[in-house]
Structures are given as structure tokens and as C-alpha cells.
């Protein structure tokens, strides 16, 4: 089995949105919160900025995720020297492959080579299953925040509280 993490390309945009649709359908089945869709222009910008990634298994897209390097609305005064991982989506055919741990290993290398101090993530504060999963993957729980300003963030951030996670590099 060959696993590769690569930047997504403009030609991947339909695959990315298909993965988001699969994730939203899954979220609706297993939890009371779900993503509310994403602006195509935002995802195209992430691709142009080389912040949208794909994991390939034997040349098949198995997982996607995005990163950013500032997340002030979520992390406030702690927003510094970090890579923030967002929107990890694994295709149902590849669940159980441990992609979060692969992404963490990739992010450690990226953070080290770019002089970043933290790998960070967030999820809904009332999702105990993901809290347990992310801490089992090596993240430390870094607190809970209630979103005040969400300008520029996807709609699902409006009026929610988030659990924050980080790994010190």
C-alpha cells in the first residue's frame, strides 16, 4: 500500500466537495451538529494557497484536509506559531486507516521545518467522542471557547462552543 500526502489541485475541487457532502451526511447520522456547506471560492483559494491537501492510497483520494496558519477568531491571544488542521474527511471506504495520525506526523515535519511551535485543531465542544479520539491521537485538550465573532468562518461556527486541541512540537 502506497500512502502519499499531496497538495490538492484545482482539478480536485469536485472530489473535495463530494467528500464534504459525504461528511455532512455522516455527521447528520451520528451527531446533532453538522457542517453547513462551504463556499467554492474559499476552497479554490485554499488550493491556490497550497493549504488544501489530499491523502492518496495507491493513487486514489482517500482523505482530504485543510490547514491555516492563523486562527485568531478561535484561538484569540494564543494564535501564534501554529499550523491549524481543519476539515479532515475520510472517504467511507478508507475509514479505520488512521489518517489523523498520518496527518499529525506530516504536520510535525511541516511545523519543524517551518519553525512552528504547535499543531492545533478544534471541534464541537459537546462531541465527547471526538474529544476522546483526538486526545488518543496525541493532542492535549487546550480548553473550550464560545464563538463570538465568526466573520469569515464557515456557517457552522455561528453560536457554538469549541473544544481546542494542540500538540507542542
C-alpha positions in Angstrom: 0.0 0.0 0.0 1.4 3.4 -1.0 0.3 6.4 1.1 1.1 9.9 -0.1 0.1 13.4 1.2 0.0 15.9 -1.6 -1.4 19.4 -2.2 -4.8 19.3 -3.8 -5.0 20.6 -7.3 -7.7 22.7 -9.0 -8.8 19.5 -10.7 -9.6 18.0 -7.3 -12.4 20.6 -6.5 -15.3 18.3 -7.3 -13.7 15.4 -5.3 -13.3 17.8 -2.3 -17.0 18.8 -2.4 -18.1 15.2 -2.9 -16.1 14.4 0.3 -17.7 17.3 2.1 -21.2 16.0 1.1 -20.3 12.5 2.4 -19.1 14.1 5.7 -22.2 16.1 6.2 -24.4 13.1 5.5 -22.4 11.1 8.1 -22.5 13.9 10.6 -26.2 14.1 10.3 -26.5 10.4 11.2 -24.1 10.3 14.2 -24.4 13.8 15.8 -26.8 16.7 16.2 -24.4 19.3 14.7 -23.1 19.2 11.1 -21.3 21.3 8.6 -23.5 23.7 6.6 -21.6 23.6 3.4 -18.6 25.7 2.1 -18.1 28.4 -0.4 -16.5 27.1 -3.6 -14.4 30.3 -3.8 -12.9 29.7 -0.3 -11.9 26.2 -1.2 -10.4 27.3 -4.5 -8.4 29.9 -2.6 -7.1 27.3 -0.2 -6.0 25.2 -3.2 -4.3 28.3 -4.7 -2.6 29.0 -1.4 -1.5 25.3 -1.1 -3.4 24.9 2.1 -5.8 22.1 0.9 -4.4 18.6 1.0 -5.3 15.0 -0.1 -4.1 11.7 1.1 -3.7 9.2 -1.7 -3.8 5.4 -1.2 -2.4 3.7 -4.3 -3.2 6.9 -6.2 -6.9 7.0 -5.0 -8.0 10.0 -2.9 -8.8 8.5 0.5 -8.8 11.6 2.7 -8.7 15.4 2.5 -7.9 18.1 4.9 -7.1 21.8 5.0 -4.6 23.9 7.1 -4.2 27.5 8.0 -1.5 29.4 9.9 -3.7 31.8 11.8 -6.9 31.2 13.6 -7.4 34.4 15.6 -11.2 34.1 15.9 -10.9 30.7 17.6 -7.6 30.9 19.4 -7.6 34.6 20.3 -4.3 35.7 22.0 -2.9 32.1 21.7 -2.9 32.4 17.9 0.7 32.2 17.0 3.4 30.0 15.5 0.9 27.2 14.7 -0.4 25.0 11.9 -4.1 24.6 12.3 -5.7 21.5 10.8 -9.3 21.7 9.6 -12.0 19.6 7.9 -10.4 16.2 7.9 -12.7 14.0 5.8 -12.0 10.3 5.1 -13.9 8.5 2.3 -16.1 5.8 3.9 -14.1 3.1 2.0 -11.0 4.1 3.9 -12.2 4.6 7.5 -10.0 2.9 10.0 -6.7 3.7 8.2 -5.6 6.0 11.0 -5.3 9.1 8.8 -5.4 11.6 11.7 -2.2 10.1 13.0 -0.7 10.3 9.5 -1.7 13.9 9.3 -0.2 14.6 12.7 3.1 13.0 11.6 3.0 15.1 8.4 2.2 18.3 10.4 5.1 17.6 12.9 7.5 17.6 10.0 5.9 20.6 8.4 5.9 22.5 11.7 9.5 21.6 12.5 10.8 22.7 9.1 8.8 26.0 9.3 9.7 26.8 12.9 6.1 26.5 14.2 5.5 25.5 17.8 2.1 23.9 17.8 -0.2 21.7 15.8 -3.8 22.7 16.6 -7.4 21.6 15.9 -10.9 22.3 17.1 -14.2 20.5 17.2 -17.7 21.0 18.7 -17.5 21.2 22.5 -20.2 18.7 23.1 -18.7 16.0 20.9 -17.2 13.7 23.6 -16.4 11.0 21.0 -14.1 13.3 19.0 -12.6 14.8 22.2 -11.6 11.2 23.2 -10.4 10.4 19.8 -8.2 13.4 19.3 -6.6 13.1 22.7 -6.0 9.4 21.9 -4.1 10.6 18.8 -1.7 12.7 20.9 -3.5 16.0 21.2 -3.7 17.8 24.5 -7.1 19.3 25.4 -6.5 23.1 25.4 -9.8 24.4 26.6 -13.2 25.4 25.4 -14.2 28.6 23.7 -17.6 30.1 22.8 -17.6 31.8 19.4 -18.4 35.5 19.5 -17.2 36.8 16.1 -17.4 34.4 13.2 -16.9 36.7 10.3 -15.1 34.9 7.5 -15.6 31.4 9.1 -18.0 28.7 7.7 -21.6 29.0 8.9 -21.4 26.0 11.3 -19.2 28.2 13.6 -22.1 30.6 14.4 -23.2 30.4 18.0 -21.2 27.3 19.0 -18.6 26.3 21.6 -15.5 24.5 20.6 -13.0 22.2 22.2 -9.5 23.1 21.4 -6.6 20.7 20.9 -2.9 21.1 20.5 0.4 19.3 20.2 3.6 21.1 21.2 6.2 20.4 18.5 
